[in-house]
Amino acid sequence: EPKTKSDQEKLGTAIQRLAEEDPTFQVRSDEETGQTIISGMGELHLEILVDRMRREFKVEANVGKPQVAYRETLTKPVLKVGYTHKKQTGGSGQYGRVCGWMEPIVESDFEFDNQVVGGSIPTQFIAACEKGFRNCIAKGPKMEFPVTGVKIVINDGASHAVDSSDMAFQAAARGAFK
């Protein structure tokens, strides 16, 4: 990382020139951490390249180990999740109940499975439940890192003829996830 704003442009030029001279020197940008990652044939090779940047191109940069992009996941199935969202204000309230389970998966980052039978959650609110769960996987409950490898199955719930809405079922899904 460049130490100052003025070093930012010089750093880009220096890295480009060094990469042209040395085919074993590779540069990439990590999208999640925003860091510029350099790689080469070993630690000594990289130290020499950083030293050349400082001497030849007069670029001051902070050099260190790359940051780790952490993730959260389940280690074992959670056999029973559920939450009832009830909120009554002056007019019509909010009501939604979601029940199901969660389990770890390897095939993908997130799966949502609707196994509701008998209309305990009306079909128009199933998408809202999925949206509520999807919003939760962006920030995990423990350390607020993205959640990966989770299958969420809903199999029961409840609604109210007047007070149920998309917003209520999204809130119920978020509560069940946490």
N, C-alpha and C positions, 0 to 999 in steps of 0.2 A: 504494500500500500504506500502511496506517496505521502511524505510527511507534510507537505504543504500543497496548496492549490497550484502554485507555479511548477511544482515538481510533477504534477499529473501529466501534463503534455510531454514533458521531457522523458518521463518513465515509458510512455507509449512508444516514443521514437526509439529509445534505447532498447527496449525489449524487441521491437521489430528488427532493428539492425543486428542484434545478437542472434536472433532466430534465423536470419538470412545467412549469417556466417557459420552457424553450427547446426547441422541437421538433427543432432541428438537432443537439442534444447527445444522443449515444447511449452507452449503457453495456452492456457484456457481460462475462461472466466466461470466461476461457480455461480449459477443463477440464484441459488438459495441464500448463500452467505454474502454474495457480492464481492468476493475476494478474487484477485488474480492469482491463479495457481501456476507455478512454474515447475517443470520436471526435467530431469536430465539423467546422466549416467550414475549419479551418486551425490552424496552430501558435499564432498570436496569440489566436484564439478560445479554445483550450484553456488557454493561459497565463492569460487573464482569468478563466476559470471556476475554475482552481486557486487563483488569488489571492482570488477571492470566497469559496471554501471556507475559506481561512485566515482572512480578515477577518471574514466574517459568521457562520460556523459554528464558528470557533476549532478547526479540524481541522488537525493537522499530519500530513502524508503524504509519503512518499517518492515522487517523481515521476521517471520516466525512460522510456526507450524499452522497448517490450515485448520480452520474451525470445522467442527463436526456438525452436520445437519442431523440433529437427533429426531427420533420418532417415538411414539407411544404405540403400544399394541396390547392385546390380551394375551395372557400366557395360558389361561385355561377357560373353558366355557363358563358363562354366567347364565345359570339355568332359569333364573326368574328376574326379569326386569319389568317395571311397571311404574306408571305415574299418573295421577289424576290432577289435571289442571282445572281449578275452580276459581273463578274470580267474579264477584258480583259488585257491580257499580250501580250508579243511579238507574240506568236504562237496562237494556239487555246485557246479560253477563257473558262469560266465556266458560265453556265446559268441554273437556275432551279427556278421555282416558285411553291410554295405550299400554298393552301388556305383550310380553313375548320373551325372547332370550337372545343372547349374543354368543358368538363363538369365533375362535381364531381361524383364519383361513390363510393359505399360502398363495393361491392362484391369482388373487387381485388385491387391491387396496381396500375396496369396499363393495359389499353386496347387500342388497335389500331384498328380503323375501316376504311377500304378503301371503299369509296363510289364514287370513280372517275368513271365517265361514259364518253364515247366518246373519250377516249385516250388522254385527255389533259395532263396527266402524263403517259408516256409509262409504261407498266407493269413491265419492267425490272428495273425501278427506284422506284417502290413502296417499295421494301425491304430497299432501301437506305433511304427513307423517314422515315420508321419505326425505322431504326437504329439511325438516327439523333435525333428522339424524345426520344428513349430509353437512349441515351447518356445524354440527358438533365435531365432526372428524377434522375440521380445519384447525381446531385448538383442542387438544386433549384435556381431560379433567385433572390430571396430576400436575404436569409441568407446562402445560399449554403448548406442547409440540404437536405437529400433525399426527393424527392417528392413522395407522395402516394395518392391513390384514384383518379386517373385522367383517363378519357377516351378522346382520341384524335381521331377526325374524320376528314379525308381529303376528300374533294369533288370536288376540282378543282385545277388547276395549269397550268403550261406551260413548254414547253421544246423547245430546239433548236436542229435541226438536227445534227449540228457539235459540238456545245459547251456544250451540256448537258452531265453530267457524274454522277456516284454514289456520288462522292465527292461534286458536286454542289448541288445535292438534299439533301444530309445530312446537308450541310450548310444552305440551305433554310429551312429545318425542324427546325434546331436549332434557326434560326432567328424568325420563326413563333412562336415557343414555348416561347421565351423571350418576 
